[in-house]
Amino acid sequence: MKKLLVILLAALMLCSCTVSQRTDPASTEEPETTQASTEDLENTVDRYIVANGKKLYPEYVLEVNGRKISFAEFRYNYLNEVYAMTKSLSADALKTFWTDEKEELCLQNAIKSIVIDQAMPEYALNNNFALNAIQEKQIDDDLQTYIDQYGKGKFDQMLDTYYCLDIATFRDFNCRSYVLELIFNDMYKDDDPYLAWDDAKFESYCQEKLKMSFTDYADKNYLRAKHILILFESGENTESHEKTLEKINAVYEKLQNGEDFDALVKEYNEDPGVATNPDGYVFKEGVMVDEFYKGTLALDFNSYSEPVMTTYGFHIILRLPLRDVDRETVKEEVLFGTNSDGAYFEEFGKFVEAQKASYEPTVVFNPELEGLIKHDTVK
């Protein structure tokens, strides 16, 4: 299973906005700088609020159950909300869009988004889910890889330009994603990957979601096959392949003369994947090249094909029935999915949404920022 960390970060990036112009185009003056509170000076991009013509660097914007939400995290949510509200507007419409009511709506939507995002971190804290030193180091090493690849200044600028993020908040989101993975693994993977659902619940899911029993689903949608692959000779392809065809026909003749399929696999096969799949490949439509899938589907169990050409070369395919161990592989795919889209992820998503829906924290806005948050003041 791919790491939740990777999937959640990808989702984060895909859902984030690109805000290429966050300054007021009518303003030509550079505000004075005044330090209201400390800012992480490791960032190379200047991020601030304009207040009375001066740059303000607030330590925090609001508190959620006593946890201070940094300006950087607030800024990420707020600028994304600004973008969401204005992305479809023309330049003329934008000139008259921002009213006091729209400014307040934008602020409240950003605050709501921030508050909801605290539900799972607080759940993790209350239930003793925390990263250990090794996991923290892995996150820092991955972050350092990005910094080394792009250079710190360029990486910080890239985060800001494309995602409205700074390095520290980017790291924090990585940590949250990793903690989500810990919670998921605790619910579904620790000790026994199928412990979370008993057979009755799994079968009920299959009937409801797949509209058939699990066994029928597996046998209808998955195939198992061994094959002998002869790769195209140098210079040959699907259009010109005389030498390759001659080689595969020689192997096919040996099969017809009664020689053992597995013995011929060992002697002639040129697919390195066979070494790690000695009992054959288990696959559904779309996993293998189409010619291989259709060639397998056309066979009866325990029968082999004539040479089948694909973009790799020529195959002789032996179709085999699914075994119980193969169905266990299919079961894992149903539960975990192939791209974090399986039954467990579906249920876990509902669990996360339920935590967010029931989350009712105490929220306190920083009184020093009252009236200062506007679409053209957050930079």
N, C-alpha and C positions, 0 to 999 in steps of 0.2 A: 504493500500500500504506500502510495506517495505520502510524504509528510504533510500533515495539516498545515504546518508552517508555510510550506511552499504554496499550497492552494489558497490559504487565506491571504497571504501577501499578494498573490496574483489578483485575487478579487479586490483587494484594497486598491491596487494600482489601476485596475480596469475601471473601478467606480470613481476614482479620484478625478478631479478636474484639471484642466490646463488653464491657468490664469496668467496670461502673458502681459497684462497691463493692469496693475493694481493701484497705480497712482492716479490722482485727479489730473486729467489731461489739460485742464484749464489752469493748473497751478504751475508756476515756474520758479517759485521760491523754495530753497532748501531749508527745512525747519532747523532751528537751533537744537543742540543736543543737551539734554539734562537727564541725569541718572536718578530715576525715581526709586529703583531697587536693582539688585544684581541680576545680570543676565549671563548665561553660559557663553563666555567670550571665545570658546573654541569654534563657534559657528563663524563663517566668513561672510554670510549675507546679513545685511542690516534689517532687522525685523522690529517694528515698533508701532506705537499709536501716536498720531499727531494730535497734540492737545495745546491749544492756544499758540499755534505756530512753533511748538517745540516737540522734540522726540521724547516720548515717554516709554520706558521699558518696565512694564509692570511685572512684579514677581509672579502674580497669579491673577486670574480673572474671576473665578468663582470657586466655592468649596462645595464638594459633594460628600455628605456624611463625614465632614472634617478633612477630606483629602483635597488639597489645593490643586486646581487644574491650571497648569502652566499657561502662559500667554501663547507659547508655541502650539500647544494642543488646541487651545481655543481658536487660534488663528487658522489652523488647518480646517476645522469644522466651519468656522465663520466664512472664510473665503470660498469654500466649496458651496456654501449656501448662497452667497452672493452670486456665484457663477450659475447655480441652478435656477435662480430667480430671473436672471437676465440673459441667459444664453440664446434665447430665441428672439430677442428684441432687436429691432433695427437701430441704427445710430440715432435716428430722430426720436424714436420711441423712448430710447434710453435717457434722453435729455430731460424728459418730464416724468420718468418712472418713479424716482425716489421721493416718496412723501414720508411724513413722520410715521404714519401707520405701516408703510412698507419697511422702513428702517426697524421698527419694533418687531414686526413679524420675522424679519431676517434674523435678528438677534435671538428671539425666543426659539426659533427653529434650530439654530445652532446650539443653544443651551440644551434643548431637548435631546438633540443628537448626542451631545457630550454625556449627558446624564445616562441615557440608555447604554452608552458604551462602557459605563462603569459597572454595570450589573454583573457581568461575568468575572472581571477582576476582583470584585468584592466577594462574589461567591467562592472564588478560588481562595481568597484570603481566609474566609470564614471556615473553609473546609480543608485547610492545611495543604493546598496545592501550591507548591513553590519550586522555582528552578534551583537545582543544585549547582555547585561550582563548575562542574564539567559542562553542564548545559549553558550556563552563563558564558563560559569561555568559548563554546562553540558559536554562540551568537556574536560575541565580540570578534572572534576570528573571521567569521563571515563578513561582518561589517568592515573589518580592516581590509579584507580582500577587495571590496568595492572602493574603499578609499585609496588603496595602493593602485588599483586599476585606473581610476579617473583622476587621482589627485584630490586632496581634501577640499580645496576651493571649488573645483569643478563639480565634485560630487555634491557638495552642499548647494551649489547653484542649481544643479540638475534637480535635486529634490524640491527645491523651492519653486523653480519654474514650472515643473510638470505636476507636482503633487502638493504644493503649498506646505511642505514639511521641512523641518530641520533635522539634523543628524540625531540629536538626542530623542526626539519624538519618533523618528523612524526606528531607532533601537527599541524604544518602549513598545511600539506596535509589534515588533518582532517577538519581544518577550511575551506579550499578551497572547500572540498566536501560538507560541510554544506551550504556554500554560493551558490553553484550550486543548492542545493535543494531549497533554497530561490527563486532563479531565476525561476526554474521549477514550483514551486508552484504559483508564481506570474503569470506565463504564462498560467497555466492549472488548478489550483486548487482553488485559492482564490475566495471566495464568492460563485461561482457556478462551480462544477467540470466539467460541460459540456459547459461552456461559451466560451471556446477557439474555438470550432468547432460548426458551426450551423448544422442543420439536413442535409442540402444538401451536405456539405463537408464530413460529417460522412458517408452518404450513398454512396458517390462517392468513399471513401476509401474502403468500404466494397465490392463494385463492382470490384474495381481494385485489392485489396489484397485478398479478400475472394472468389471472383468470383461468388458472389450471393448477393441478398439483405440482409440487416441485419436481418429482420424477418425470412427469410428462413434459414439463418445461425444459428440463435438462436434455431429455432424449430427443425432443423436437428441435431444439435450437443449437445443440452442440454436437460436434463430430470428433471422432478420434481417428488418426491416421498415421501410419509410418510411410516413409517414401525413400526412394533412391533418386538422388539428384545428380545429374551430370551437367556441370556448368558449361556455358558456351565456351568453345575453344577461342583462343586469342584471334580477334578479327571477325568472329562470327556473332550473329545476333538473330532476332526473330525473322529477319528477311533472308539471311544467308547462313546456313548452319549444317552443311553437309557432313563435316567431320563429327560434330557433336551428335547428330542424328544417327550416324553409323555406330558410335559408341553405345548409345542408349538402346539401339535395336539389338546389339549383341548381348546386352544384359537381359533384355526382354526375352530373347530366344532361350537363354539359360533358364529363366523362370518357367517358360512353357515346356522345357525339357525336364522339369521337376526339381530343379535345384532350390534350396531353402532360401526364402526371402531374406531372413535375418543375416544369413551368411553372405548373401550378395550385398546387403547394406554395408557390412563390415569391409567388404573387398572393394566396392565401387563408389559408394556414396561420397559426395563432395560437399555436403551440408554440415558445417561444424556444429550446428545446433542439435544435431542428432545425439551427440555425445552426452548432452545434459537432458535429453528427452528420449531415453532408450526405449520407452514403452509407447512412444508415439506422441504426437501433438494433440492437445485438446483445444478446440477453437470453435468460434461461432462466425457467422457471416461478417465480413468486413475486417477480420483479423489477418487472414492470409490473402494473397493475391487472388483475384476472382476466379481465374482459371483453375487454381488449385482447389478452391472451395467447391466449385461446381463439379470438378472432376471427382472429388471425394463423394459429394452428395449423390452422384449418379450411380455409385457402386452399391452392391449388396454387401452385407457384413462378411468379412474374411475373404473378399475377392479383390483382385488387383486390376489396375487399369492398363490400357495401352499407354505408350509414352504421351505425356501431356506437356505441351510447351508453355512456358511463362517467360517473363522478361529475364529470368535467371538462367534458364536452360531447359532441359527436359527432365520430367519426373515420371517415375512409375509409382503409383500410389496404392497402398494397401489400406482399405477401410476396415476398422475394428470397432466392435461394440463398446459403448461406455461401460466402465467398471464402477463399483461403489466408490473407489478412491478417486476416480475422475469426477464423479458427482460431488464429492466433497470439495474439489477445486471449484466447481461451478457454484456450489453453495457459498463459498467464500466470496466469489465474485458478486453474487446476488446481495450478500450482506454488506460488503465493503465497496463494491463498485469497481470500475476501472479508472474513474477520474473523480474519486470522492463523491460518487453519486449513488451509492448503494443504500440498502435499507437502514443500516445503522446511521449513516450520515443524515438520512432523511429524518429519522427519529431524533437524532442529536440536535439537528437544526430546530425542531419543534421544542425541544427541551430548552435550548438557548433563548428562543423567542418567548417561552413561558417565563423564564427567569427575568427577562427584560420587562415583560408586561406586568409582573408582580412587584417590580422594583420601585419602591417609593422612598427615596432618600430625602434627607434634609439638604436643601440647596440654598446657598447664601452667595449672592453676588457681591463682588468687591465694591464697597461703597465709594472708594476713591475713583472708580471708573464710571460712575453713574453719569449718563448723558454723553459719554465720550466715544462710545462704540458706534461708528457709522461706516457705510460702505466705502467712503473715501478717506477714512482716518486710520483704518487698519492696513499697515504696510508690511 
